Amino acid sequence: MAPPDPIIGLTEAYLKDDSPNKVNVGVGAYRCDQGMPFVLPVVREAENEINLEELDHEYSGIAGCPNFVNLALRFVYGEDSAPLNEGRVAGVQTLSGTGGLRVFGEPNPTWGNHIPIFSNAGLEVRKYRYYDNDSCNLDFDGLIEDMKGMPEGNYDFRSYPLNWRDFQTTS
């Protein structure tokens, strides 16, 4: 039997909580009072804008939409990022966080299905710290220590929840 999933544990804690003022965002989806997914009005507006564009549904390349990837990297690292401007940072667009795992690495805590995805692909899994359970905040020191301790030639995977619509440019 697999170990308990720390992220799914958030939903389990939510279900046990008697507070009438609780909100379950443990699995990345807002829910209404009836437990059904709640789609934010701004998301509906974005969907409508996309539909109005009448996109051609052409496939992106294997690394995703280059314009989106480049704009996302500039957003995350900043226009003045030396590593980015020197070509030492790369990015790809993936189907989802889980889909991206087939490309790179594993944060801790993570979803219960992520480690088997890597193991089944024949990769050695090494976790890196990023979250401090005690403070409910970024474990910056642990993250930096783990990144500095990575053997040369290894890859660092970080999942940023960005949407290509955030990076549309006007012509």
CORDANOR-V560400 format. One record per residue. N is the residue number from 0. PHI is phi in radians with two decimals (none if undefined). D_FIRST is the distance of its C-alpha to the first C-alpha in whole Angstrom. Layout:
n = {N,N}
phi = {PHI,PHI}
d_first = {D_FIRST,D_FIRST}
This chain:
n = {0,1,2,3,4,5,6,7,8,9,10,11,12,13,14,15,16,17,18,19,20,21,22,23,24,25,26,27,28,29,30,31,32,33,34,35,36,37,38,39,40,41,42,43,44,45,46,47,48,49,50,51,52,53,54,55,56,57,58,59,60,61,62,63,64,65,66,67,68,69,70,71,72,73,74,75,76,77,78,79,80,81,82,83,84,85,86,87,88,89,90,91,92,93,94,95,96,97,98,99,100,101,102,103,104,105,106,107,108,109,110,111,112,113,114,115,116,117,118,119,120,121,122,123,124,125,126,127,128,129,130,131,132,133,134,135,136,137,138,139,140,141,142,143,144,145,146,147,148,149,150,151,152,153,154,155,156,157,158,159,160,161,162,163,164,165,166,167,168,169,170}
phi = {none,-1.25,-1.17,-1.04,-1.49,-1.15,-1.40,-1.10,-1.03,-1.09,-1.16,-1.09,-1.13,-1.04,-1.13,-1.46,-1.34,-1.54,-1.09,-1.35,-1.82,-1.56,-2.36,-1.69,-2.12,-1.11,-1.96,1.36,-2.42,-1.33,-2.26,-1.47,-1.08,-1.58,1.49,-1.56,-1.01,-1.92,-1.63,-1.07,-0.96,-1.14,-1.20,-1.06,-1.09,-1.11,-1.03,-1.10,-1.08,-1.09,-1.09,-1.18,-1.28,0.85,-1.09,-1.49,1.05,-1.17,-1.22,-1.40,-1.16,-1.09,-1.70,1.67,-1.36,-0.99,-1.10,-1.08,-1.06,-1.12,-1.18,-1.12,-1.11,-1.13,-1.13,-1.30,-1.65,1.68,-1.03,-1.69,-1.18,-1.06,-1.02,-1.19,-1.20,-1.60,1.31,-1.67,-2.13,-2.22,-2.58,-2.39,-1.76,-2.10,-1.04,-2.92,-1.03,-1.17,-1.08,-1.15,-1.11,-1.16,-1.67,-2.37,-2.34,-2.33,-1.37,-2.39,-1.36,-2.57,-1.24,-1.07,-1.49,-1.20,-1.11,-1.07,-1.05,-1.16,-1.05,-1.16,-1.53,1.45,-1.74,-1.48,-1.69,-2.21,-1.50,-2.18,-1.39,-2.62,-2.19,-1.78,-1.08,-1.19,-1.70,0.94,-2.57,-1.10,-1.59,-1.05,-1.08,-1.13,-1.06,-1.10,-1.05,-1.18,-1.16,-1.17,-1.48,-1.19,-1.07,-1.03,1.61,-1.41,-2.01,-1.92,-1.95,-2.26,-1.78,-1.90,-1.38,-1.94,-2.01,-1.00,-1.18,-1.18,-2.11,-1.22,-1.94,-1.59,-1.68}
d_first = {0,4,7,9,11,15,17,15,16,20,20,18,21,23,23,23,26,29,32,34,34,30,30,26,26,22,21,25,27,29,29,32,33,32,28,29,29,33,34,37,40,41,38,40,43,41,40,44,45,43,44,48,48,47,45,45,42,42,39,39,38,35,35,36,39,41,43,40,38,41,42,38,39,42,41,38,40,43,47,48,44,46,43,43,46,46,44,41,38,37,35,34,33,30,28,26,24,21,24,25,22,23,26,26,23,21,21,19,18,17,15,11,13,15,14,13,16,18,16,17,20,21,21,20,19,21,20,23,24,26,25,26,24,27,30,28,30,30,29,32,33,29,29,32,31,28,30,33,31,30,31,34,33,30,29,29,27,28,27,30,30,34,36,38,41,41,42,45,48,52,54}
